[in-house]
Amino acid sequence: MAFRFSTLPPAILEECTFHVATSSGWDSSADLRSLLSVSRGLAATLSPASAPELYARIFCAYFPVTHFIAPSPALTDASLAEELIERLRLVHRIRSCRFEENTIRADMWRLQLMILESNGATIESLQRVGISSFLTTFLQTRFYPAGHGWPLADDVRSLAMWLAWYTSSAESLKSESLETREQVLTRVRPFAMACPQMASSLRAFSSLSEAGGLSDINGRSAQRLCAVTSFSQTLTLSCPDLSSAAILLTFARKNALVVHIPQHLNRGMVSQGTGPTYKDCYQFQAQSIVLLRSPSVLRNQTLVSNGRGQSLGQGECECDLRRLFIGVGHRDSEESAPERPLYLLGKLTGSWVGKILVAPPMAISSAASAAQLPDFICQRPLRCNIREYLRHDSSTEISQRADRWCLNDENALSFCQDIQRFRVVHAQDSIELHEKTSGQIQRYSLAEGGARVTRSGWPADVLIAGETDAEHDRAWGAFVYIGKVRVRDGWVVLKRQPKRPNDESQPEYGSWVFEGYVHAGSSFVGRWRPDPTLDASGNCEGIFQLKKGA
């Protein structure tokens, strides 16, 4: 039987082997090994060296790709076959929850690129082979260097947190024991909080300004650039942001905890004038459950593989993917060139729902190890409606003369200082900046969603503005927002101010500044603190997450 099978024409052999290898997805790889063990001749005929086109087909069946990361000349049958073998070895290590010092860094990068290049389509397959247990075990046992009380800031730790968030599900989070959840939260807390002990590390690996006082305007440092092998090619990529990953992972775990409603609230009271009622707190509790259902929007993406490398359009992962190339120089592909702006028109316009976590007063600075860092002390709901406004200049000359209208976007402090030069006037479909000293006026038009910002159509400036709704005004405080988007890398800063600062009947909470990034298409996360031009003490600060509503 083995002899007859091995004498079939190579084309028929390859077709039979392809169907055996793809009948049950990744699980069929064991069937492929069994088939190749029938005889030495069959194994030689169907080896990757002899039939690279077969393994390239299997790769495309196993791993849908929306955006290839490697330059297209590198995507040969042989390179796809080699990448398939490496990925199947990685899947085996995930199933057995095995960490090898000589492969762990390559494994983390390979997983990150697998998810981003497929726009999240590989997540369900990774979940079936045990990625959640694999990453949780890494966070519990390998996140800190042996004998150290603080985590190591590097690309491996950053990738582990990003992957844990991308692949988390409501089911895995709810089934996680309280002990495991607290262990994970404790280990990532130094990166989520702006603790002084991690300032030097976060300055190199985080783009949020509170990590080190001021953000690097380029958002990258030489320490953050990494040599990564993808499809047999060595690429220089930028380590994903440590702070954003820790904040996302913190909220994913926190949303799995029950929000306790204060017992002193009267269940029958519909309204108490100001402040939250029992119903308001119950809605906040329900909101946390909704956020838990989809920690990462990528889990809900359904993609169809189109073979090799043809783009399937704008995906939720594309900005996260292209952010890896910021500051690393020229790429061969014009489609993914680093100078292309990461701001996506219309992504910020809409209703945003989420919460803030309040960091403890500066007992943080006295902690001798990460285990001694106190947890966030409370959480509050956060809702707002945001609209985008653009200013385009008709020529380079006008753009140069109008530079004074471009609000400073080096960091949150610079923005807060610069916005004080203007009086902001809202119209139906526009915003006007009235310069206080000269009286001159610059108009920003309401953005029309659905269009991609290209370099030729790059707006001279992007403002965002919004406010809380009536329900939030009554229960949690009434606020207006004004902010800016840094077009090239998508950094967002929002200044929050009371709607009625002189109304003593309104329980307002002062002026805060929110800064961060939109990840996975609809998760806006970062840090908040008081307006640094009004309060530089840093005694009140924390982290936030907002998710865009339908």
URCOR-V643357 format. One record per pair of residues at least 4 apart in sequence whose C-alpha atoms are under 6 Angstrom apart, sorted by sequence separation. I is the first residue (numbers start at 0). J is the second residue. D is the distance in Angstrom with one decimal. If there is no record, write none. Layout:
BEGIN
i:I j:J d:D
i:I j:J d:D
END
This chain:
BEGIN
i:18 j:22 d:5.7
i:23 j:27 d:5.0
i:42 j:46 d:5.7
i:46 j:50 d:5.9
i:47 j:51 d:4.8
i:58 j:62 d:5.9
i:92 j:96 d:5.7
i:99 j:103 d:5.7
i:102 j:106 d:5.9
i:105 j:109 d:6.0
i:112 j:116 d:5.7
i:126 j:130 d:5.2
i:132 j:136 d:5.9
i:136 j:140 d:5.9
i:137 j:141 d:4.9
i:138 j:142 d:4.9
i:154 j:158 d:5.9
i:158 j:162 d:5.9
i:162 j:166 d:6.0
i:163 j:167 d:5.9
i:169 j:173 d:6.0
i:181 j:185 d:6.0
i:184 j:188 d:5.9
i:188 j:192 d:6.0
i:198 j:202 d:6.0
i:201 j:205 d:5.0
i:208 j:212 d:5.5
i:228 j:232 d:5.4
i:245 j:249 d:6.0
i:250 j:254 d:5.8
i:275 j:279 d:5.4
i:318 j:322 d:5.9
i:426 j:430 d:5.9
i:434 j:438 d:5.1
i:453 j:457 d:5.8
i:467 j:471 d:6.0
i:471 j:475 d:5.2
i:472 j:476 d:4.5
i:485 j:489 d:5.4
i:518 j:522 d:5.2
i:531 j:535 d:4.8
i:44 j:49 d:6.0
i:45 j:50 d:5.6
i:92 j:97 d:5.1
i:114 j:119 d:4.9
i:125 j:130 d:5.5
i:208 j:213 d:4.5
i:228 j:233 d:4.4
i:366 j:371 d:5.3
i:425 j:430 d:4.8
i:433 j:438 d:6.0
i:434 j:439 d:5.5
i:452 j:457 d:5.9
i:472 j:477 d:3.9
i:485 j:490 d:5.1
i:517 j:522 d:5.3
i:21 j:27 d:5.8
i:208 j:214 d:4.0
i:227 j:233 d:5.5
i:330 j:336 d:5.7
i:366 j:372 d:5.7
i:392 j:398 d:5.5
i:407 j:413 d:5.8
i:408 j:414 d:5.8
i:424 j:430 d:5.8
i:433 j:439 d:5.8
i:484 j:490 d:5.8
i:517 j:523 d:4.2
i:20 j:27 d:5.0
i:35 j:42 d:4.7
i:114 j:121 d:5.9
i:143 j:150 d:4.5
i:207 j:214 d:5.9
i:227 j:234 d:5.1
i:407 j:414 d:5.1
i:424 j:431 d:5.1
i:433 j:440 d:4.6
i:484 j:491 d:4.7
i:516 j:523 d:5.6
i:20 j:28 d:5.6
i:206 j:214 d:5.6
i:226 j:234 d:5.6
i:423 j:431 d:6.0
i:432 j:440 d:5.6
i:483 j:491 d:5.9
i:516 j:524 d:5.9
i:201 j:210 d:5.7
i:202 j:211 d:5.1
i:226 j:235 d:4.7
i:363 j:372 d:5.8
i:423 j:432 d:5.0
i:432 j:441 d:5.3
i:483 j:492 d:5.5
i:515 j:524 d:5.4
i:225 j:235 d:5.5
i:422 j:432 d:5.9
i:431 j:441 d:5.6
i:482 j:492 d:5.3
i:515 j:525 d:4.1
i:20 j:31 d:5.2
i:225 j:236 d:5.2
i:266 j:277 d:5.4
i:421 j:432 d:5.8
i:422 j:433 d:5.0
i:431 j:442 d:4.5
i:467 j:478 d:5.6
i:482 j:493 d:4.1
i:514 j:525 d:5.5
i:198 j:210 d:5.7
i:206 j:218 d:5.0
i:224 j:236 d:5.7
i:225 j:237 d:6.0
i:325 j:337 d:5.4
i:421 j:433 d:5.3
i:430 j:442 d:5.9
i:466 j:478 d:5.7
i:481 j:493 d:5.7
i:482 j:494 d:5.8
i:514 j:526 d:5.8
i:528 j:540 d:4.3
i:198 j:211 d:5.2
i:224 j:237 d:4.6
i:264 j:277 d:5.5
i:324 j:337 d:5.7
i:421 j:434 d:4.6
i:430 j:443 d:5.1
i:466 j:479 d:4.2
i:481 j:494 d:5.4
i:513 j:526 d:5.9
i:527 j:540 d:5.7
i:223 j:237 d:5.8
i:421 j:435 d:5.5
i:429 j:443 d:5.5
i:465 j:479 d:5.8
i:466 j:480 d:5.6
i:480 j:494 d:5.5
i:496 j:510 d:4.6
i:513 j:527 d:4.4
i:527 j:541 d:5.5
i:223 j:238 d:5.4
i:420 j:435 d:6.0
i:429 j:444 d:4.5
i:465 j:480 d:4.9
i:480 j:495 d:4.6
i:495 j:510 d:5.4
i:512 j:527 d:5.4
i:526 j:541 d:5.8
i:527 j:542 d:5.7
i:359 j:375 d:5.8
i:429 j:445 d:5.3
i:464 j:480 d:5.2
i:479 j:495 d:5.8
i:495 j:511 d:5.1
i:512 j:528 d:5.5
i:526 j:542 d:4.2
i:193 j:210 d:5.2
i:203 j:220 d:5.8
i:358 j:375 d:4.6
i:359 j:376 d:5.7
i:428 j:445 d:5.2
i:464 j:481 d:4.4
i:479 j:496 d:5.5
i:494 j:511 d:5.9
i:511 j:528 d:5.5
i:512 j:529 d:5.9
i:525 j:542 d:5.8
i:526 j:543 d:5.9
i:357 j:375 d:5.5
i:463 j:481 d:5.8
i:478 j:496 d:5.4
i:494 j:512 d:4.4
i:511 j:529 d:4.2
i:512 j:530 d:5.4
i:525 j:543 d:5.7
i:357 j:376 d:5.8
i:463 j:482 d:5.0
i:478 j:497 d:4.4
i:479 j:498 d:5.7
i:493 j:512 d:5.6
i:510 j:529 d:5.9
i:511 j:530 d:4.9
i:524 j:543 d:5.6
i:260 j:280 d:5.9
i:357 j:377 d:5.5
i:462 j:482 d:5.7
i:463 j:483 d:5.6
i:477 j:497 d:5.9
i:478 j:498 d:4.8
i:493 j:513 d:5.0
i:510 j:530 d:5.6
i:524 j:544 d:4.5
i:55 j:76 d:5.2
i:356 j:377 d:5.9
i:462 j:483 d:4.5
i:477 j:498 d:5.6
i:492 j:513 d:5.6
i:523 j:544 d:5.7
i:356 j:378 d:4.5
i:461 j:483 d:5.8
i:492 j:514 d:4.3
i:523 j:545 d:5.1
i:355 j:378 d:5.5
i:461 j:484 d:5.6
i:491 j:514 d:5.5
i:522 j:545 d:5.9
i:52 j:76 d:5.2
i:55 j:79 d:5.1
i:355 j:379 d:5.4
i:491 j:515 d:5.5
i:522 j:546 d:4.8
i:51 j:76 d:5.4
i:55 j:80 d:5.1
i:58 j:83 d:5.5
i:354 j:379 d:5.5
i:490 j:515 d:5.9
i:491 j:516 d:5.9
i:521 j:546 d:5.6
i:51 j:77 d:5.3
i:54 j:80 d:4.8
i:258 j:284 d:5.2
i:354 j:380 d:4.2
i:490 j:516 d:5.2
i:521 j:547 d:5.3
i:353 j:380 d:6.0
i:354 j:381 d:4.7
i:353 j:381 d:5.1
i:51 j:80 d:5.7
i:352 j:382 d:4.6
i:476 j:506 d:6.0
i:351 j:382 d:5.6
i:476 j:507 d:5.4
i:351 j:383 d:5.4
i:254 j:287 d:5.3
i:350 j:383 d:6.0
i:94 j:128 d:5.5
i:350 j:384 d:4.4
i:94 j:129 d:5.8
i:205 j:240 d:5.0
i:349 j:384 d:5.7
i:5 j:41 d:5.5
i:204 j:240 d:5.9
i:205 j:241 d:5.5
i:349 j:385 d:5.5
i:96 j:133 d:5.2
i:204 j:241 d:5.8
i:205 j:242 d:5.7
i:254 j:291 d:5.4
i:348 j:385 d:5.2
i:348 j:386 d:4.4
i:348 j:387 d:5.8
i:93 j:133 d:5.9
i:251 j:294 d:5.6
i:122 j:166 d:5.9
i:152 j:200 d:5.8
i:67 j:116 d:5.9
i:66 j:116 d:4.8
i:65 j:116 d:5.7
i:104 j:155 d:5.7
i:191 j:242 d:5.4
i:64 j:116 d:5.5
i:65 j:117 d:5.1
i:190 j:242 d:5.3
i:64 j:117 d:4.4
i:390 j:443 d:4.9
i:63 j:117 d:5.5
i:191 j:245 d:5.0
i:389 j:443 d:5.1
i:190 j:245 d:5.7
i:191 j:246 d:5.1
i:388 j:443 d:5.4
i:389 j:444 d:5.3
i:405 j:460 d:5.7
i:388 j:444 d:5.1
i:388 j:445 d:4.4
i:389 j:446 d:5.9
i:187 j:245 d:5.7
i:388 j:446 d:5.1
i:387 j:446 d:5.4
i:391 j:458 d:4.8
i:390 j:458 d:5.8
i:391 j:459 d:5.2
i:390 j:459 d:5.6
i:390 j:460 d:5.3
i:389 j:461 d:4.8
i:388 j:461 d:5.8
i:388 j:462 d:5.1
i:387 j:462 d:6.0
i:388 j:463 d:6.0
i:387 j:463 d:4.5
i:386 j:463 d:5.6
i:386 j:464 d:5.6
i:385 j:464 d:5.6
i:385 j:465 d:4.3
i:384 j:465 d:5.3
i:384 j:466 d:5.7
i:161 j:244 d:5.1
i:383 j:466 d:5.5
i:154 j:238 d:5.4
i:157 j:241 d:5.0
i:160 j:244 d:5.6
i:164 j:248 d:5.4
i:383 j:467 d:4.5
i:237 j:323 d:4.7
i:236 j:323 d:5.4
i:236 j:324 d:5.5
i:345 j:448 d:4.2
i:344 j:448 d:5.7
i:344 j:450 d:6.0
i:344 j:451 d:5.9
i:343 j:451 d:5.9
i:169 j:291 d:5.7
i:169 j:292 d:5.0
i:165 j:295 d:5.5
i:342 j:486 d:4.9
i:340 j:486 d:5.7
i:341 j:487 d:5.3
i:340 j:487 d:4.1
i:341 j:488 d:4.9
i:342 j:489 d:4.7
i:82 j:230 d:5.6
i:341 j:489 d:5.3
i:78 j:230 d:5.5
i:78 j:231 d:6.0
i:195 j:364 d:6.0
i:119 j:297 d:5.0
i:360 j:538 d:5.7
i:358 j:540 d:5.8
i:358 j:541 d:4.8
i:357 j:541 d:4.5
i:356 j:541 d:5.5
i:356 j:542 d:5.4
i:355 j:542 d:5.7
i:355 j:543 d:4.2
i:354 j:543 d:5.8
i:354 j:544 d:5.8
i:353 j:544 d:5.5
i:353 j:545 d:4.2
i:216 j:409 d:5.3
i:352 j:545 d:5.2
i:351 j:545 d:5.7
i:352 j:546 d:5.4
i:351 j:546 d:5.4
i:214 j:410 d:5.9
i:351 j:547 d:4.5
i:350 j:547 d:5.9
i:351 j:548 d:5.8
i:118 j:316 d:5.1
i:350 j:548 d:5.5
i:275 j:474 d:4.2
i:273 j:473 d:5.4
i:274 j:474 d:4.3
i:115 j:316 d:5.5
i:273 j:474 d:5.9
i:274 j:475 d:6.0
i:316 j:519 d:5.3
i:315 j:519 d:5.0
i:115 j:320 d:5.8
i:315 j:520 d:4.6
i:149 j:368 d:5.8
i:148 j:368 d:4.6
i:149 j:369 d:5.4
i:148 j:369 d:5.9
i:63 j:304 d:4.5
i:67 j:308 d:5.5
i:66 j:310 d:6.0
i:65 j:310 d:5.4
i:65 j:311 d:5.8
i:59 j:306 d:5.9
END
